[in-house]
Amino acid sequence: MYNEGQKSAFIAATYPGEAKRGEVAGLLELFAPYEEDWGRDLVQQPIEKLQPAFDKIAGTLMKTKAQDLLATLKKYRKWYLADKPNEVSAGVLLLKVDLGSKLRGSMVASPKHLRLIFDEVFDSPEKESQDCIFRTLLWLAFAGVPRDQATRVTVDEVDFYRMQIHHNGKDYAIPVEGLAEFHKLCELDYLVYIHSNPDYEQKRPRIQGSQLLRGYGSTSTEVKKICCEMSRRFSPTNWTLSYENILLCGLFYGIYELERIGQEATFNEETEQRLSEMTESSESALVVSRYKIRAKYRSGYKQWKALFKVAEED
């Protein structure tokens, strides 16, 4: 820890239990790289420098841990103030826990929002590259197709007339913003391989078959492999999107659209069944016991609306 003598004395004086002392020491240690860069203890820093550092640290923590960190910093400041009142800034008192930016980076507000993200991360559909598969997979997620069913969707199940996917006895709406990608994957018998040299492109035949998400190569497309590649593509950006989160945002957007035409946003048995179907085969922590589903997703829907202020934006 930076300024270890002061912090160790604070921990010993404030926390009697060994386990708690270790936890607090770990939280304070998170600030050490910033304090070393500043050459000053965190309680001496103004809010202009402290808040950005706090936001970066809090962005790696669960919300409860971020709140624990803030409470610890305030206790530390109070203790430090009693010992060295002339060396303490008001910065810690002005800190706020705001995990909104982290959550927004893992969620989407609407099909238009999702399209903007795609345009930032992937090739446009007009380039007819393998990125059409990445984009279409996430459109399937937004439409509500369960993850384990995504690669089973076939070309003949895509209905452009009704703007729907008819799969496994259910209908899923195709967002207008995703039509270009669906058209490419339904119509092309090749995909373009784009070399690091922008002047070099090669059309590669797609795998034979009726699978919508088939690429080129010798093996069929697997969602796990696609998601691994997408994670790599998202890593340099501020986005941490996953199939499950996009699927959930698509559900929330659908409920919101019903609210806009005067219907009540309800998480009834029908919605509960849909949620169960969408998440039961997932490895995501979104899977919850049946009796908690309605409350969990009702709360999640309210949080989603608050994050994006969709009502005001639309």
Residue frames relative to the residue before (quaternion, step in Angstrom):
aa qw qx qy qz dx dy dz
M 1.0000 0.0000 0.0000 0.0000 0.00 0.00 0.00
Y 0.4773 -0.6309 0.5247 0.3144 3.55 -1.11 0.67
N 0.8124 0.1024 -0.1200 0.5614 3.60 -0.99 0.83
E 0.0365 0.8857 -0.4622 0.0251 3.51 1.08 0.88
G 0.6166 0.5694 -0.3550 0.4118 3.59 0.99 -0.75
Q 0.6759 0.4883 -0.2841 0.4732 3.56 0.91 -0.95
K 0.7005 0.4758 -0.2809 0.4517 3.56 0.84 -0.98
S 0.6378 0.5195 -0.3315 0.4620 3.60 1.00 -0.75
A 0.6407 0.5160 -0.3197 0.4701 3.57 1.02 -0.79
F 0.6318 0.5298 -0.3219 0.4655 3.58 1.02 -0.81
I 0.6720 0.5045 -0.2995 0.4519 3.57 0.86 -0.96
A 0.6718 0.5044 -0.2946 0.4555 3.59 0.93 -0.93
A 0.7039 0.4720 -0.2667 0.4589 3.56 1.01 -0.80
T 0.7490 0.4377 -0.2053 0.4531 3.57 1.10 -0.68
Y 0.8029 0.2376 -0.0972 0.5380 3.58 1.01 -0.78
P 0.2959 -0.7981 0.4999 0.1602 3.60 -0.47 1.17
G 0.7006 0.4905 -0.2783 0.4371 3.61 0.98 -0.76
E 0.5320 -0.6520 0.4427 0.3096 3.59 -0.97 0.85
A 0.6452 0.5320 -0.3288 0.4389 3.58 0.94 -0.86
K 0.6724 0.4934 -0.2899 0.4694 3.56 0.95 -0.91
R 0.6137 0.5486 -0.3481 0.4486 3.58 1.04 -0.74
G 0.6598 0.5081 -0.3054 0.4618 3.56 0.97 -0.86
E 0.6405 0.5284 -0.3156 0.4594 3.57 1.02 -0.82
V 0.6776 0.4890 -0.2878 0.4679 3.58 0.91 -0.96
A 0.6260 0.5317 -0.3350 0.4617 3.57 1.00 -0.81
G 0.6456 0.5257 -0.3139 0.4564 3.57 1.03 -0.79
L 0.6508 0.5101 -0.3133 0.4670 3.58 1.01 -0.79
L 0.6818 0.4793 -0.2929 0.4687 3.59 0.91 -0.88
E 0.6002 0.5808 -0.3494 0.4246 3.56 1.14 -0.66
L 0.5571 0.6224 -0.3847 0.3926 3.59 1.17 -0.54
F 0.6908 0.4755 -0.2752 0.4701 3.58 1.14 -0.59
A 0.4354 0.7493 -0.4354 0.2437 3.59 1.24 -0.33
P 0.6710 0.4929 -0.3367 0.4398 3.69 0.78 -0.85
Y 0.6576 0.5017 -0.3095 0.4691 3.59 1.03 -0.76
E 0.6581 0.5093 -0.3100 0.4599 3.58 0.97 -0.86
E 0.6346 0.5193 -0.3288 0.4685 3.58 1.03 -0.75
D 0.6466 0.5086 -0.3123 0.4751 3.57 1.05 -0.74
W 0.6832 0.4692 -0.2751 0.4872 3.58 1.03 -0.84
G 0.2901 -0.7470 0.5317 0.2741 3.54 1.02 -0.83
R 0.6891 0.3975 -0.2612 0.5468 3.56 1.23 0.47
D 0.5653 -0.5729 0.4716 0.3602 3.55 -1.27 0.44
L 0.6226 -0.5854 0.3732 0.3611 3.57 -1.08 0.71
V 0.6635 0.5139 -0.3293 0.4327 3.63 1.00 -0.68
Q 0.6393 0.5129 -0.3288 0.4692 3.58 1.27 -0.14
Q 0.5963 0.6076 -0.3436 0.3965 3.55 1.29 -0.16
P 0.4630 -0.6545 0.5135 0.3060 3.62 -1.08 0.67
I 0.6805 -0.5123 0.3400 0.3985 3.56 -1.23 0.43
E 0.5905 0.6044 -0.3667 0.3893 3.61 1.07 -0.68
K 0.7271 0.3711 -0.2260 0.5316 3.58 1.10 -0.64
L 0.6694 0.5407 -0.3002 0.4116 3.55 1.03 -0.79
Q 0.6648 0.5357 -0.3210 0.4100 3.60 0.88 -0.89
P 0.6583 0.4941 -0.3431 0.4526 3.67 0.83 -0.77
A 0.6467 0.5035 -0.3207 0.4749 3.59 1.02 -0.79
F 0.6469 0.5183 -0.3138 0.4631 3.57 0.97 -0.87
D 0.6473 0.5297 -0.3225 0.4432 3.60 0.94 -0.86
K 0.6566 0.5060 -0.3155 0.4619 3.59 0.96 -0.83
I 0.6651 0.4892 -0.3003 0.4776 3.56 0.98 -0.85
A 0.6784 0.4998 -0.2925 0.4522 3.58 0.85 -0.99
G 0.6083 0.5861 -0.3422 0.4114 3.57 1.14 -0.63
T 0.6831 0.4556 -0.2816 0.4965 3.58 1.24 -0.33
L 0.6734 0.5057 -0.2691 0.4672 3.57 1.32 -0.15
M 0.5471 -0.5334 0.5089 0.3964 3.53 -1.32 0.24
K 0.6599 -0.5420 0.3368 0.3968 3.57 -1.14 0.59
T 0.6554 0.5132 -0.3239 0.4495 3.60 0.94 -0.83
K 0.6506 0.5070 -0.3181 0.4675 3.59 1.04 -0.76
A 0.6246 0.5305 -0.3365 0.4639 3.58 1.04 -0.73
Q 0.6514 0.5002 -0.3072 0.4808 3.56 1.04 -0.76
D 0.6171 0.5302 -0.3355 0.4750 3.59 1.09 -0.73
L 0.6322 0.5359 -0.3262 0.4547 3.56 1.01 -0.83
L 0.6648 0.4986 -0.3082 0.4631 3.58 0.89 -0.90
A 0.6455 0.5147 -0.3210 0.4641 3.61 0.95 -0.84
T 0.6426 0.5219 -0.3156 0.4638 3.58 1.02 -0.82
L 0.6554 0.5158 -0.3130 0.4543 3.58 0.93 -0.87
K 0.6542 0.5074 -0.3187 0.4616 3.58 0.98 -0.76
K 0.6359 0.5080 -0.3262 0.4807 3.60 1.05 -0.73
Y 0.6453 0.5254 -0.3121 0.4584 3.54 1.01 -0.87
R 0.6433 0.5189 -0.3224 0.4614 3.57 0.95 -0.84
K 0.6527 0.5163 -0.3176 0.4545 3.59 0.91 -0.91
W 0.6624 0.4953 -0.3032 0.4733 3.58 0.95 -0.87
Y 0.6606 0.5109 -0.2966 0.4632 3.58 0.95 -0.92
L 0.6256 0.5658 -0.3222 0.4298 3.56 1.04 -0.84
A 0.6539 0.5171 -0.3097 0.4573 3.58 1.00 -0.83
D 0.7081 0.4578 -0.2506 0.4755 3.57 1.11 -0.72
K 0.8105 0.0363 0.0261 0.5840 3.58 0.94 -0.93
P 0.1175 -0.8640 0.4856 0.0632 3.60 0.50 1.18
N 0.6807 0.5098 -0.3009 0.4315 3.60 1.07 -0.58
E 0.6893 0.4897 -0.2729 0.4589 3.58 1.27 -0.19
V 0.6202 0.5866 -0.3208 0.4103 3.59 1.28 -0.07
S 0.2910 -0.7394 0.5871 0.1544 3.54 -1.01 0.94
A 0.5301 -0.6114 0.4773 0.3425 3.57 -1.30 0.22
G 0.3529 0.7972 -0.4489 0.1959 3.58 1.29 -0.10
V 0.6717 0.5105 -0.3120 0.4368 3.60 0.79 -0.98
L 0.6512 0.5320 -0.3204 0.4362 3.59 0.99 -0.81
L 0.7063 0.4639 -0.2571 0.4688 3.59 1.14 -0.57
L 0.4580 0.7021 -0.4414 0.3201 3.61 1.27 -0.12
K 0.0953 -0.7779 0.6191 0.0512 3.54 -1.17 0.70
V 0.3721 -0.6865 0.5755 0.2429 3.54 -1.14 0.72
D 0.1239 0.7808 -0.5996 0.1248 3.56 -0.52 1.19
L 0.0476 -0.8205 0.5695 -0.0159 3.55 -0.21 1.31
G 0.3336 0.7863 -0.4705 0.2216 3.54 1.28 0.18
S 0.6635 0.5133 -0.3198 0.4405 3.58 0.91 -0.89
K 0.6358 0.5210 -0.3322 0.4626 3.58 1.04 -0.74
L 0.6730 0.4870 -0.2975 0.4705 3.57 0.92 -0.89
R 0.6446 0.5272 -0.3284 0.4457 3.57 0.95 -0.84
G 0.6400 0.5414 -0.3247 0.4379 3.57 1.10 -0.64
S 0.7248 0.4009 -0.2362 0.5082 3.58 1.23 -0.35
M 0.7260 0.3725 -0.2211 0.5341 3.59 1.29 0.06
V 0.2475 -0.7501 0.5903 0.1663 3.55 -1.29 0.28
A 0.4540 -0.7242 0.4650 0.2306 3.55 -1.11 0.74
S 0.8064 -0.0464 0.1160 0.5780 3.57 1.04 -0.77
P 0.6716 -0.4645 0.3615 0.4500 3.61 -1.23 0.11
K 0.6247 0.5350 -0.3447 0.4524 3.61 1.01 -0.72
H 0.6379 0.5264 -0.3120 0.4675 3.55 1.02 -0.86
L 0.6581 0.5096 -0.3034 0.4639 3.57 0.94 -0.91
R 0.6358 0.5311 -0.3249 0.4562 3.58 0.99 -0.81
L 0.6384 0.5266 -0.3255 0.4574 3.60 0.99 -0.80
I 0.6412 0.5132 -0.3184 0.4734 3.57 1.02 -0.81
F 0.6339 0.5324 -0.3254 0.4570 3.57 0.94 -0.89
D 0.6761 0.5034 -0.2974 0.4484 3.57 0.91 -0.93
E 0.6351 0.5241 -0.3184 0.4697 3.57 1.20 -0.53
V 0.7818 0.3786 -0.1640 0.4676 3.57 0.96 -0.93
F 0.8111 0.2751 -0.1070 0.5049 3.59 0.91 -0.92
D 0.6207 -0.4912 0.4441 0.4198 3.54 -1.36 0.17
S 0.5349 -0.6049 0.4721 0.3537 3.56 -1.17 0.54
P 0.6273 -0.5457 0.3871 0.3986 3.64 -1.13 0.51
E 0.6018 0.5964 -0.3581 0.3925 3.57 1.07 -0.69
K 0.6224 0.5350 -0.3463 0.4544 3.61 1.17 -0.45
E 0.2849 -0.8165 0.4639 0.1921 3.58 1.33 -0.23
S 0.3723 0.7377 -0.4772 0.2992 3.56 1.08 0.74
Q 0.7353 -0.3948 0.3142 0.4526 3.56 -1.35 -0.05
D 0.5388 0.6380 -0.4007 0.3770 3.60 1.18 -0.41
C 0.5121 0.6210 -0.4264 0.4127 3.60 1.20 -0.32
I 0.6314 0.5302 -0.3329 0.4577 3.58 1.08 -0.70
F 0.6444 0.5162 -0.3251 0.4611 3.59 0.93 -0.88
R 0.6788 0.4992 -0.2893 0.4543 3.55 0.85 -1.00
T 0.6829 0.4896 -0.2954 0.4547 3.59 0.88 -0.92
L 0.6047 0.5553 -0.3614 0.4420 3.59 1.00 -0.73
L 0.7124 0.4386 -0.2688 0.4774 3.59 0.88 -0.88
W 0.5725 0.5350 -0.3904 0.4834 3.60 1.18 -0.34
L 0.6119 0.5318 -0.3447 0.4731 3.58 1.08 -0.69
A 0.6227 0.5302 -0.3321 0.4699 3.57 1.05 -0.77
F 0.6780 0.4899 -0.2991 0.4592 3.59 0.82 -0.97
A 0.6504 0.5194 -0.3118 0.4583 3.58 1.10 -0.69
G 0.5670 -0.6337 0.3665 0.3778 3.59 1.25 -0.34
V 0.4081 0.7027 -0.4889 0.3172 3.60 1.24 0.20
P 0.4698 -0.6780 0.4741 0.3079 3.64 -0.72 0.98
R 0.6254 -0.5867 0.3661 0.3613 3.55 -1.02 0.80
D 0.7101 0.4647 -0.2813 0.4480 3.58 0.89 -0.88
Q 0.6664 0.4799 -0.3058 0.4817 3.60 1.29 -0.10
A 0.4704 0.7353 -0.4192 0.2496 3.58 1.21 -0.44
T 0.7416 0.4005 -0.2473 0.4779 3.61 0.81 -0.91
R 0.6019 0.5592 -0.3620 0.4404 3.59 1.26 -0.07
V 0.4881 0.6438 -0.4426 0.3891 3.58 1.26 -0.16
T 0.1969 -0.7979 0.5634 0.0850 3.57 -0.88 0.99
V 0.6850 -0.4993 0.3471 0.4013 3.54 -1.28 0.42
D 0.7062 0.4730 -0.2836 0.4440 3.60 0.90 -0.87
E 0.5975 0.5475 -0.3706 0.4538 3.61 1.26 -0.02
V 0.5845 0.5548 -0.3711 0.4613 3.58 1.28 -0.11
D 0.1045 -0.8084 0.5792 -0.0051 3.55 -0.57 1.25
F 0.2104 -0.8140 0.5305 0.1081 3.58 -0.17 1.26
Y 0.5825 0.5869 -0.3776 0.4167 3.59 1.13 -0.55
R 0.7733 0.3005 -0.1613 0.5345 3.58 0.91 -0.93
M 0.3721 -0.7430 0.4726 0.2935 3.60 1.30 -0.05
Q 0.5636 0.5842 -0.3803 0.4431 3.55 0.94 0.95
I 0.2885 -0.6733 0.6400 0.2320 3.49 -1.42 0.26
H 0.1652 -0.7765 0.6025 0.0821 3.59 -0.70 1.07
H 0.2130 0.8020 -0.5208 0.2005 3.57 -0.14 1.24
N 0.8679 0.0224 -0.0340 0.4951 3.52 -1.02 0.93
G 0.7203 -0.4691 0.2387 0.4519 3.56 1.03 0.84
K 0.6967 0.4151 -0.2661 0.5210 3.59 1.27 0.14
D 0.3327 -0.7266 0.5683 0.1959 3.55 -1.27 0.48
Y 0.0811 -0.7854 0.6135 0.0135 3.57 -0.96 0.94
A 0.4175 -0.7304 0.4869 0.2348 3.58 -0.78 1.04
I 0.2975 -0.7223 0.5967 0.1839 3.57 -1.05 0.84
P 0.3795 -0.7185 0.5242 0.2550 3.63 -0.63 1.00
V 0.5819 -0.5883 0.4329 0.3575 3.57 -1.05 0.76
E 0.6488 0.5569 -0.3123 0.4139 3.55 1.01 -0.86
G 0.7252 0.4318 -0.2430 0.4782 3.60 1.20 -0.39
L 0.3795 0.7725 -0.4539 0.2307 3.58 1.28 0.00
A 0.6329 0.5592 -0.3493 0.4058 3.59 0.93 -0.87
E 0.6648 0.5053 -0.3033 0.4590 3.59 0.93 -0.90
F 0.6604 0.5059 -0.3105 0.4600 3.59 0.93 -0.89
H 0.6308 0.5273 -0.3362 0.4594 3.59 0.99 -0.78
K 0.6519 0.5228 -0.3246 0.4431 3.57 0.91 -0.90
L 0.7287 0.4394 -0.2561 0.4586 3.59 0.80 -0.97
C 0.6475 0.4941 -0.3282 0.4784 3.60 1.19 -0.36
E 0.7799 0.3912 -0.1700 0.4580 3.58 1.08 -0.69
L 0.6857 0.5071 -0.3003 0.4271 3.61 1.03 -0.67
D 0.2286 -0.7497 0.6004 0.1588 3.56 -1.11 0.70
Y 0.7203 0.2888 -0.2278 0.5880 3.57 1.32 0.33
L 0.1598 -0.7301 0.6426 0.1688 3.54 -1.36 0.14
V 0.4599 -0.7040 0.4745 0.2604 3.56 -1.02 0.76
Y 0.2530 -0.7277 0.6188 0.1531 3.55 -0.94 0.96
I 0.1627 -0.8052 0.5664 0.0667 3.56 -0.58 1.17
H 0.3026 -0.7769 0.5349 0.1367 3.54 -0.52 1.24
S 0.6430 -0.5096 0.3935 0.4148 3.59 -1.26 0.32
N 0.6224 0.4619 -0.3227 0.5432 3.56 1.26 -0.43
P 0.3907 -0.7683 0.4509 0.2318 3.63 -0.37 1.18
D 0.6487 0.5223 -0.3240 0.4488 3.58 1.19 -0.39
Y 0.6902 0.4547 -0.2726 0.4925 3.57 1.28 -0.16
E 0.1050 0.7718 -0.6196 0.0971 3.56 -0.73 1.08
Q 0.0923 -0.7972 0.5958 0.0313 3.55 -1.11 0.67
K 0.3105 -0.7352 0.5735 0.1851 3.57 -0.86 0.97
R 0.0881 -0.8110 0.5781 0.0150 3.57 -0.65 1.14
P 0.4882 -0.6756 0.4601 0.3059 3.62 -0.80 0.95
R 0.4215 -0.6904 0.5291 0.2565 3.54 -1.05 0.80
I 0.6330 -0.5103 0.4165 0.4067 3.55 -1.27 0.42
Q 0.4949 -0.6503 0.4860 0.3099 3.57 -1.01 0.76
G 0.5293 0.6300 -0.4648 0.3270 3.56 -1.13 0.65
S 0.5599 -0.6236 0.4458 0.3145 3.55 -1.34 -0.05
Q 0.4214 0.7235 -0.4570 0.3003 3.60 1.29 -0.06
L 0.4728 -0.6878 0.4729 0.2823 3.59 -0.80 1.00
L 0.7770 0.3796 -0.1811 0.4683 3.57 0.85 -0.98
R 0.3576 0.7447 -0.5098 0.2403 3.61 1.08 0.38
G 0.2407 -0.7746 0.5715 0.1240 3.53 -1.01 0.87
Y 0.5909 -0.5082 0.4169 0.4678 3.55 -1.02 -0.79
G 0.4967 0.6245 -0.4814 0.3628 3.55 -1.14 0.52
S 0.6369 -0.5720 0.3847 0.3453 3.54 -1.27 -0.27
T 0.7394 0.3673 -0.2209 0.5193 3.62 1.22 -0.19
S 0.5594 -0.6023 0.4513 0.3474 3.55 -1.21 0.51
T 0.5957 -0.6018 0.4116 0.3369 3.53 -1.24 0.50
E 0.1168 -0.7748 0.6189 0.0544 3.57 -1.01 0.90
V 0.5351 -0.6513 0.4307 0.3224 3.57 -0.88 0.95
K 0.6319 0.5580 -0.3422 0.4150 3.59 0.93 -0.88
K 0.6786 0.4843 -0.2912 0.4692 3.57 0.93 -0.91
I 0.6346 0.5209 -0.3339 0.4631 3.58 1.00 -0.81
C 0.6727 0.5079 -0.2982 0.4480 3.58 0.91 -0.93
C 0.6110 0.5397 -0.3495 0.4618 3.60 1.07 -0.67
E 0.6662 0.4893 -0.2941 0.4800 3.56 0.98 -0.88
M 0.6451 0.5185 -0.3261 0.4568 3.58 1.00 -0.78
S 0.6130 0.5463 -0.3466 0.4536 3.59 1.03 -0.76
R 0.6396 0.5215 -0.3160 0.4680 3.55 1.02 -0.82
R 0.6745 0.4920 -0.2935 0.4657 3.58 1.00 -0.82
F 0.6867 0.4801 -0.2863 0.4648 3.58 1.05 -0.72
S 0.5417 0.6928 -0.3846 0.2807 3.60 1.11 -0.66
P 0.6950 0.4470 -0.3201 0.4633 3.70 0.91 -0.63
T 0.6595 0.5126 -0.2997 0.4609 3.60 1.25 -0.24
N 0.6054 -0.5461 0.4272 0.3909 3.55 -1.32 -0.14
W 0.5847 0.6018 -0.3637 0.4046 3.59 1.27 0.03
T 0.0775 -0.7768 0.6244 0.0263 3.56 -1.04 0.86
L 0.1470 0.8453 -0.4985 0.1236 3.55 0.96 0.92
S 0.0906 -0.7668 0.6331 0.0545 3.54 -1.15 0.69
Y 0.6697 -0.4873 0.3640 0.4260 3.57 -1.24 0.37
E 0.6899 0.5058 -0.2861 0.4316 3.57 0.83 -1.03
N 0.6788 0.4879 -0.3083 0.4541 3.60 0.90 -0.84
I 0.6439 0.5005 -0.3305 0.4750 3.58 1.01 -0.74
L 0.6087 0.5511 -0.3378 0.4602 3.58 1.05 -0.77
L 0.6743 0.4957 -0.2868 0.4662 3.56 0.93 -0.93
C 0.6522 0.5060 -0.3147 0.4686 3.59 0.98 -0.82
G 0.6158 0.5396 -0.3468 0.4576 3.57 1.08 -0.65
L 0.6318 0.5177 -0.3230 0.4780 3.56 1.05 -0.77
F 0.6612 0.5055 -0.3052 0.4627 3.58 0.91 -0.93
Y 0.6461 0.5173 -0.3249 0.4576 3.58 0.97 -0.82
G 0.6376 0.5287 -0.3232 0.4577 3.59 1.02 -0.77
I 0.6489 0.5003 -0.3108 0.4816 3.57 1.00 -0.82
Y 0.6453 0.5258 -0.3169 0.4546 3.56 1.00 -0.83
E 0.6324 0.5305 -0.3314 0.4569 3.58 1.01 -0.79
L 0.6306 0.5086 -0.3322 0.4830 3.60 1.08 -0.67
E 0.6184 0.5428 -0.3367 0.4578 3.58 1.03 -0.76
R 0.6455 0.5515 -0.3242 0.4173 3.56 0.98 -0.82
I 0.7295 0.3745 -0.2431 0.5181 3.60 1.12 -0.52
G 0.7104 -0.5252 0.2332 0.4063 3.52 1.23 0.56
Q 0.5556 0.5953 -0.4128 0.4080 3.60 1.22 0.07
E 0.5058 -0.6577 0.4707 0.3002 3.54 -1.09 0.72
A 0.4220 -0.6782 0.5392 0.2670 3.57 -1.07 0.79
T 0.0851 0.8181 -0.5593 0.1026 3.55 -0.22 1.25
F 0.2245 -0.7286 0.6316 0.1407 3.52 -1.18 0.72
N 0.0689 0.8362 -0.5317 0.1153 3.52 0.47 1.32
E 0.7757 -0.3409 0.2305 0.4786 3.58 -1.27 -0.22
E 0.6308 0.5363 -0.3394 0.4463 3.59 1.03 -0.76
T 0.6686 0.4826 -0.2929 0.4840 3.57 0.94 -0.91
E 0.6212 0.5539 -0.3265 0.4479 3.54 1.04 -0.84
Q 0.6544 0.5092 -0.3062 0.4677 3.57 0.97 -0.88
R 0.6473 0.5211 -0.3140 0.4592 3.58 0.99 -0.87
L 0.6481 0.5168 -0.3082 0.4667 3.56 0.99 -0.88
S 0.6436 0.5228 -0.3187 0.4593 3.55 0.98 -0.86
E 0.6649 0.5067 -0.3011 0.4588 3.57 0.93 -0.92
M 0.6924 0.4949 -0.2829 0.4423 3.56 0.98 -0.85
T 0.7997 0.3257 -0.1481 0.4822 3.59 1.03 -0.66
E 0.5161 0.6954 -0.4153 0.2787 3.60 1.15 -0.41
S 0.7406 0.3819 -0.2285 0.5034 3.59 1.07 -0.64
S 0.5268 0.6596 -0.3940 0.3636 3.55 1.31 0.05
E 0.4427 -0.6632 0.5304 0.2879 3.53 -1.25 0.49
S 0.4695 0.7132 -0.4199 0.3076 3.57 1.29 -0.09
A 0.5483 -0.6096 0.4674 0.3305 3.53 -1.26 0.54
L 0.4696 0.6785 -0.4439 0.3494 3.59 1.29 0.02
V 0.5535 0.6045 -0.4051 0.4051 3.60 1.19 -0.36
V 0.0437 0.8035 -0.5879 0.0826 3.58 -0.68 1.09
S 0.6377 -0.5194 0.3935 0.4108 3.56 -1.24 0.31
R 0.6807 -0.5557 0.3027 0.3692 3.54 -1.09 0.79
Y 0.7085 0.4840 -0.2945 0.4207 3.59 0.80 -0.93
K 0.6809 0.4761 -0.2943 0.4724 3.61 1.23 -0.31
I 0.4618 0.7325 -0.4288 0.2575 3.57 1.23 -0.38
R 0.6921 0.4920 -0.3084 0.4288 3.59 0.70 -1.02
A 0.6860 0.4849 -0.2897 0.4587 3.58 0.82 -1.01
K 0.6544 0.5328 -0.3165 0.4332 3.59 0.94 -0.91
Y 0.7504 0.3993 -0.2294 0.4741 3.57 0.78 -0.98
R 0.5596 0.5573 -0.3967 0.4678 3.60 1.16 -0.41
S 0.6561 0.4941 -0.2970 0.4870 3.55 1.00 -0.85
G 0.6512 0.5251 -0.3075 0.4535 3.57 0.98 -0.86
Y 0.6312 0.5348 -0.3259 0.4576 3.56 1.07 -0.78
K 0.6486 0.5083 -0.3158 0.4703 3.59 0.96 -0.84
Q 0.6483 0.5137 -0.3115 0.4678 3.57 1.00 -0.84
W 0.6320 0.5337 -0.3269 0.4570 3.59 0.99 -0.86
K 0.6685 0.4922 -0.3049 0.4668 3.60 0.88 -0.89
A 0.6611 0.5082 -0.3089 0.4575 3.57 0.98 -0.85
L 0.6323 0.5545 -0.3337 0.4259 3.58 0.98 -0.83
F 0.8076 0.2934 -0.1250 0.4961 3.54 0.81 -1.03
K 0.2806 -0.7781 0.5133 0.2288 3.58 1.31 -0.17
V 0.0711 0.8652 -0.4942 0.0465 3.56 1.03 0.85
A 0.6232 0.5584 -0.3591 0.4134 3.57 0.98 -0.76
E 0.6914 0.4652 -0.2814 0.4758 3.58 0.95 -0.88
E 0.6631 0.5241 -0.3168 0.4304 3.58 0.97 -0.82
D 0.7251 0.4154 -0.2467 0.4907 3.56 0.99 -0.80
